[in-house]
Amino acid sequence: MEKKDYNGNELNIGDVVIFIRPNYREFVTGVAVAFTPKCVRVKYRNQRGDYVEILQFDYQLIKR
């Protein structure tokens, strides 16, 4: 299951990615932790410092 970021770079589990935080207009960094058939599961720290996992489409991510 090959996933590519916004720029066409291949994504792998463990890659650091940049994306727009849900419900806000700011960039955050996270780590790709798993792939689903349609999305990438990304783990990042929210504003309180807790780790959160979300699903993002591969084209919504930029590999760092």
OpenMM code with the backbone's topology and positions (N, CA, C; nanometers):
from openmm import Vec3, app, unit

residues = "MET GLU LYS LYS ASP TYR ASN GLY ASN GLU LEU ASN ILE GLY ASP VAL VAL ILE PHE ILE ARG PRO ASN TYR ARG GLU PHE VAL THR GLY VAL ALA VAL ALA PHE THR PRO LYS CYS VAL ARG VAL LYS TYR ARG ASN GLN ARG GLY ASP TYR VAL GLU ILE LEU GLN PHE ASP TYR GLN LEU ILE LYS ARG".split()
positions = [
    Vec3(0.0855, -0.1166, 0.0000),
    Vec3(0.0000, 0.0000, 0.0000),
    Vec3(0.0906, 0.1236, 0.0000),
    Vec3(0.1119, 0.1806, -0.1147),
    Vec3(0.2022, 0.2947, -0.1280),
    Vec3(0.1260, 0.4248, -0.1058),
    Vec3(0.1791, 0.5063, -0.0168),
    Vec3(0.1208, 0.6372, 0.0111),
    Vec3(0.2213, 0.7441, -0.0282),
    Vec3(0.1710, 0.8529, -0.0855),
    Vec3(0.2572, 0.9636, -0.1259),
    Vec3(0.2039, 1.0925, -0.0652),
    Vec3(0.2965, 1.1791, -0.0223),
    Vec3(0.2566, 1.3054, 0.0375),
    Vec3(0.2160, 1.4062, -0.0701),
    Vec3(0.1872, 1.5270, -0.0290),
    Vec3(0.1429, 1.6334, -0.1193),
    Vec3(0.2420, 1.6573, -0.2328),
    Vec3(0.3711, 1.6445, -0.2048),
    Vec3(0.4760, 1.6678, -0.3042),
    Vec3(0.5136, 1.5434, -0.3841),
    Vec3(0.4474, 1.4318, -0.3600),
    Vec3(0.4761, 1.3098, -0.4337),
    Vec3(0.5837, 1.2228, -0.3723),
    Vec3(0.6322, 1.2575, -0.2520),
    Vec3(0.7324, 1.1758, -0.1833),
    Vec3(0.6665, 1.0557, -0.1182),
    Vec3(0.7324, 0.9410, -0.1236),
    Vec3(0.6775, 0.8197, -0.0640),
    Vec3(0.6786, 0.8313, 0.0882),
    Vec3(0.5666, 0.7941, 0.1504),
    Vec3(0.5556, 0.7962, 0.2960),
    Vec3(0.5783, 0.6564, 0.3517),
    Vec3(0.6472, 0.6510, 0.4647),
    Vec3(0.6709, 0.5256, 0.5359),
    Vec3(0.6329, 0.5445, 0.6814),
    Vec3(0.6066, 0.4347, 0.7496),
    Vec3(0.5780, 0.4409, 0.8924),
    Vec3(0.7030, 0.4923, 0.9634),
    Vec3(0.6842, 0.5872, 1.0538),
    Vec3(0.7952, 0.6473, 1.1262),
    Vec3(0.8411, 0.7799, 1.0686),
    Vec3(0.7918, 0.8181, 0.9509),
    Vec3(0.8294, 0.9460, 0.8908),
    Vec3(0.7674, 1.0618, 0.9684),
    Vec3(0.8445, 1.1690, 0.9833),
    Vec3(0.7933, 1.2921, 1.0435),
    Vec3(0.7216, 1.3695, 0.9338),
    Vec3(0.5991, 1.4127, 0.9619),
    Vec3(0.5172, 1.4824, 0.8631),
    Vec3(0.4652, 1.6135, 0.9206),
    Vec3(0.4325, 1.7046, 0.8323),
    Vec3(0.3729, 1.8336, 0.8685),
    Vec3(0.2308, 1.8350, 0.8131),
    Vec3(0.1368, 1.8845, 0.8923),
    Vec3(-0.0027, 1.8912, 0.8481),
    Vec3(-0.0735, 2.0023, 0.9240),
    Vec3(-0.1938, 2.0352, 0.8808),
    Vec3(-0.2742, 2.1375, 0.9478),
    Vec3(-0.3570, 2.0700, 1.0560),
    Vec3(-0.3448, 2.1200, 1.1772),
    Vec3(-0.4166, 2.0630, 1.2915),
    Vec3(-0.5675, 2.0759, 1.2712),
    Vec3(-0.6424, 1.9709, 1.3027),
    Vec3(-0.7878, 1.9740, 1.2831),
    Vec3(-0.8545, 2.0902, 1.3575),
    Vec3(-0.9462, 2.1566, 1.2901),
    Vec3(-1.0265, 2.2671, 1.3438),
    Vec3(-0.9473, 2.3949, 1.3692),
    Vec3(-0.8220, 2.3988, 1.3278),
    Vec3(-0.7394, 2.5178, 1.3447),
    Vec3(-0.6643, 2.5439, 1.2152),
    Vec3(-0.6085, 2.6615, 1.2006),
    Vec3(-0.5311, 2.6951, 1.0816),
    Vec3(-0.3856, 2.7133, 1.1192),
    Vec3(-0.3259, 2.6089, 1.1744),
    Vec3(-0.1846, 2.6135, 1.2087),
    Vec3(-0.1201, 2.4803, 1.1756),
    Vec3(0.0085, 2.4858, 1.1432),
    Vec3(0.0809, 2.3647, 1.1094),
    Vec3(0.1369, 2.2999, 1.2356),
    Vec3(0.1376, 2.1677, 1.2378),
    Vec3(0.2000, 2.0909, 1.3452),
    Vec3(0.2780, 1.9765, 1.2821),
    Vec3(0.3705, 1.9213, 1.3588),
    Vec3(0.4432, 1.8043, 1.3119),
    Vec3(0.3936, 1.6821, 1.3871),
    Vec3(0.4009, 1.5710, 1.3198),
    Vec3(0.3607, 1.4439, 1.3782),
    Vec3(0.4396, 1.3321, 1.3151),
    Vec3(0.4065, 1.2099, 1.3542),
    Vec3(0.4746, 1.0915, 1.3030),
    Vec3(0.3708, 0.9979, 1.2437),
    Vec3(0.3981, 0.9467, 1.1238),
    Vec3(0.3103, 0.8473, 1.0610),
    Vec3(0.3284, 0.7158, 1.1358),
    Vec3(0.2210, 0.6638, 1.1953),
    Vec3(0.2328, 0.5424, 1.2760),
    Vec3(0.1667, 0.4215, 1.2120),
    Vec3(0.0751, 0.4428, 1.1173),
    Vec3(0.0086, 0.3299, 1.0518),
    Vec3(-0.0601, 0.3777, 0.9247),
    Vec3(-0.0887, 0.2819, 0.8382),
    Vec3(-0.1633, 0.3100, 0.7157),
    Vec3(-0.2938, 0.2332, 0.7182),
    Vec3(-0.4000, 0.2961, 0.6700),
    Vec3(-0.5263, 0.2286, 0.6447),
    Vec3(-0.5420, 0.2255, 0.4929),
    Vec3(-0.6429, 0.1580, 0.4405),
    Vec3(-0.6584, 0.1555, 0.2948),
    Vec3(-0.6696, 0.2942, 0.2308),
    Vec3(-0.7267, 0.3919, 0.3014),
    Vec3(-0.7454, 0.5251, 0.2437),
    Vec3(-0.6634, 0.6345, 0.3106),
    Vec3(-0.6197, 0.6155, 0.4349),
    Vec3(-0.5599, 0.7238, 0.5124),
    Vec3(-0.4288, 0.6828, 0.5781),
    Vec3(-0.3694, 0.7821, 0.6444),
    Vec3(-0.2492, 0.7617, 0.7241),
    Vec3(-0.2844, 0.7997, 0.8674),
    Vec3(-0.2494, 0.7137, 0.9623),
    Vec3(-0.2713, 0.7461, 1.1035),
    Vec3(-0.1489, 0.8226, 1.1514),
    Vec3(-0.1722, 0.9442, 1.2055),
    Vec3(-0.0645, 1.0331, 1.2473),
    Vec3(-0.0763, 1.0584, 1.3971),
    Vec3(0.0375, 1.0495, 1.4663),
    Vec3(0.0428, 1.0760, 1.6099),
    Vec3(0.1130, 1.2099, 1.6309),
    Vec3(0.0515, 1.2975, 1.7127),
    Vec3(0.1102, 1.4290, 1.7407),
    Vec3(0.0691, 1.4746, 1.8797),
    Vec3(0.1311, 1.5807, 1.9278),
    Vec3(0.0965, 1.6376, 2.0581),
    Vec3(-0.0016, 1.7524, 2.0394),
    Vec3(-0.1100, 1.7500, 2.1155),
    Vec3(-0.2058, 1.8597, 2.1088),
    Vec3(-0.1587, 1.9749, 2.1969),
    Vec3(-0.2391, 2.0787, 2.2107),
    Vec3(-0.1987, 2.1985, 2.2851),
    Vec3(-0.1749, 2.1709, 2.4334),
    Vec3(-0.2409, 2.0698, 2.4886),
    Vec3(-0.2217, 2.0358, 2.6293),
    Vec3(-0.0993, 1.9476, 2.6519),
    Vec3(-0.0383, 1.9006, 2.5429),
    Vec3(0.0800, 1.8156, 2.5550),
    Vec3(0.0501, 1.6675, 2.5511),
    Vec3(-0.0763, 1.6314, 2.5323),
    Vec3(-0.1147, 1.4901, 2.5232),
    Vec3(-0.0920, 1.4393, 2.3819),
    Vec3(-0.0544, 1.3114, 2.3699),
    Vec3(-0.0415, 1.2511, 2.2377),
    Vec3(-0.1794, 1.2132, 2.1855),
    Vec3(-0.2039, 1.2477, 2.0603),
    Vec3(-0.3322, 1.2219, 1.9958),
    Vec3(-0.3039, 1.1578, 1.8605),
    Vec3(-0.3894, 1.0642, 1.8206),
    Vec3(-0.3776, 1.0042, 1.6878),
    Vec3(-0.4985, 1.0445, 1.6048),
    Vec3(-0.4723, 1.0819, 1.4794),
    Vec3(-0.5796, 1.1176, 1.3881),
    Vec3(-0.5539, 1.0524, 1.2533),
    Vec3(-0.6566, 1.0472, 1.1714),
    Vec3(-0.6436, 0.9975, 1.0351),
    Vec3(-0.6396, 1.1149, 0.9392),
    Vec3(-0.5445, 1.1122, 0.8459),
    Vec3(-0.5313, 1.2157, 0.7437),
    Vec3(-0.5124, 1.1463, 0.6091),
    Vec3(-0.5664, 1.2050, 0.5040),
    Vec3(-0.5366, 1.1549, 0.3704),
    Vec3(-0.3903, 1.1837, 0.3405),
    Vec3(-0.3282, 1.0992, 0.2606),
    Vec3(-0.1848, 1.1159, 0.2328),
    Vec3(-0.1534, 1.2498, 0.1662),
    Vec3(-0.2427, 1.3000, 0.0833),
    Vec3(-0.2168, 1.4273, 0.0144),
    Vec3(-0.2290, 1.5487, 0.1081),
    Vec3(-0.2731, 1.5279, 0.2319),
    Vec3(-0.2814, 1.6361, 0.3302),
    Vec3(-0.1521, 1.6489, 0.4108),
    Vec3(-0.0549, 1.5606, 0.3865),
    Vec3(0.0692, 1.5566, 0.4622),
    Vec3(0.1870, 1.6011, 0.3776),
    Vec3(0.2880, 1.6572, 0.4429),
    Vec3(0.4137, 1.6899, 0.3776),
    Vec3(0.5239, 1.6222, 0.4569),
    Vec3(0.6010, 1.5372, 0.3903),
    Vec3(0.7108, 1.4677, 0.4551),
    Vec3(0.8205, 1.5664, 0.4889),
    Vec3(0.8710, 1.5608, 0.6107),
    Vec3(0.9724, 1.6554, 0.6556),
    Vec3(1.1111, 1.6060, 0.6287),
] * unit.nanometer
topology = app.Topology()
chain = topology.addChain("A")
for resn in residues:
    res = topology.addResidue(resn, chain)
    for name in ("N", "CA", "C"):
        topology.addAtom(name, app.Element.getBySymbol(name[0]), res)
